[in-house]
Every structure is written in C-alpha cells, then in structure tokens.
Amino acid sequence: MRATASAIFVLALGLGAAGCTTMTGSDPLAPMTPLSRYALQVEPGLDRIALAVHDQGLSANQRDAIGQLAARYGASGYGAITVEAPAGEDPAAVQQTYAVRSALQAAGVPGDRIRIAAYNAPDPRAPVLAGFETVRAVVPNCALRAGDLGPRFSNQSSNGFGCAITANMAAQIADPRDIMGARAMTPADSGRAAVVFQNYRQGDTSSTPQEPLVNGKISRAVE
C-alpha cells in the first residue's frame, strides 16, 4: 500500500511538471523583451501642389504656395523636390516650370535639391506639379492589440504590452525623420572657447561681463 501511494505521488508530480512546461512553453518568434514587441516606424507620404500655367508667369498666390511648400520641405521633407512639367513642350508650361524652380531657390531650397521632370498629361497646359516625399510616424492602434487580459498561467506579458508607450511617442515626435536615423552633427564653433582659454592662460577674467544694475534692474532691460 505504501509503495502504491509513493507511485501515485511521483506520477502526480510528473504530470504537474509536464503541465507547467506546457503552459509556459517558449515561442521562437517571441521578442527578446516585452518592450521590443513594438518599435517606432515611419510610413511614406507625398506633399505636392499643382500650379496652373499662366502666360504672364507665376501669380502672387502661386509664389506664396511655393514659399509654403519650401518651408514644409525644410521642416519634414527629405530627398529632392520634383518639379513636373506636362509633356507636350508648351512654351508657357516650360517657362512656368523654370519659374517654379527659381521661386523655390529664392525660398531657400538649394538648386541641387530641385529636380525637373515631365509627366504624361491630357493637356499640354495641364498644371505644373511640385512636391517632395515625406515620412510620418506610424501610430499603432492599441485597441486592436490588447489581447486577453484575463488569468494567465505564465509570466509572459500581454500582446498589447508596450503599445501605449510607442503610440504616445509616435504621436508626439516633432520630426519623424529622427526615427530613421540620427541627424548629422554640425561642426562645433570653437571661437568662443578659444577666447575663454586665452583669457584663462593670461590670468584674465574668462567669464562674460555682467550688465550693471540700476536701481536693482538690468540697465538695458526692455520695459
């Protein structure tokens, strides 16, 4: 009887261990850590305007639209701005195309960042197109990925763990291009540092002189 009880105990222990192994089985496709399940991503977009062709050249509204396009390109664009002329070699359309290029350069876009191309249009007087590629951050829909939050028999995180953090970061990031990689650093301005070191070596005051106070106020403060 004692041998039978011991055998039952060993069998129950083995079944329990097997059950735990089944419940906590590893997924070969699971992320390394729970927070690596979601990552910031970008998706491509297009910012483009259409400019009607005028015999007298660009209008004031068109120049304003080109200026705004150049400003948006500097803030969120990458690659080159493409100016597309309607195929057909209409003289006014060709003139308008190069006028758009000149207006973009006047708005601060470098000439090597502007590309001129042609597109198949039903009319040789079709609008001139100007635009650039953009990227925007992908905001995941966490409501669709929450998964079952009920009782679980393992230490594995839920499918939605980390989604809210990624969604908040994607919604708040100022420049989605930063997701693609770090920005190039500009060279350091060492002129001021050189002046400070020179004054230090000569035993002079290395700090910037403070403005004098007049009646408890900075003398050159704007009231």
RAWOJO-V603971 format. One record per backbone hydrogen bond with DSSP energy under -1.0 kcal/mol. NH is the residue of the N-H (numbers start at 1). CO is the residue of the C=O. If there is no record, write none. Layout:
NH/CO, NH/CO
//
This chain:
5/1, 6/2, 7/3, 8/4, 9/5, 10/6, 11/7, 12/8, 13/9, 14/10, 15/11, 16/12, 17/13, 18/14, 19/15, 20/16, 21/17, 22/18, 23/19, 24/20, 25/22, 30/27, 36/33, 37/34, 43/136, 45/134, 47/132, 49/130, 51/128, 57/54, 63/59, 64/60, 65/61, 66/62, 67/63, 68/64, 69/65, 70/66, 71/67, 72/68, 73/69, 74/70, 75/71, 76/72, 77/73, 78/133, 81/113, 82/131, 83/115, 84/129, 85/117, 87/119, 94/90, 95/91, 96/92, 97/93, 98/94, 99/95, 100/96, 101/97, 102/98, 103/99, 104/100, 105/101, 106/102, 107/103, 108/105, 109/104, 113/110, 114/111, 115/81, 117/83, 119/85, 126/123, 128/51, 129/84, 130/49, 131/82, 132/47, 134/45, 136/43, 138/41, 142/140, 144/141, 145/142, 160/146, 161/158, 163/160, 166/162, 167/163, 168/164, 169/165, 170/166, 171/167, 172/168, 173/169, 178/175, 179/176, 194/190, 195/191, 196/192, 197/193, 198/194, 199/195, 200/196, 201/197, 202/198, 203/200, 204/199, 214/217, 217/214, 219/212, 221/218
//
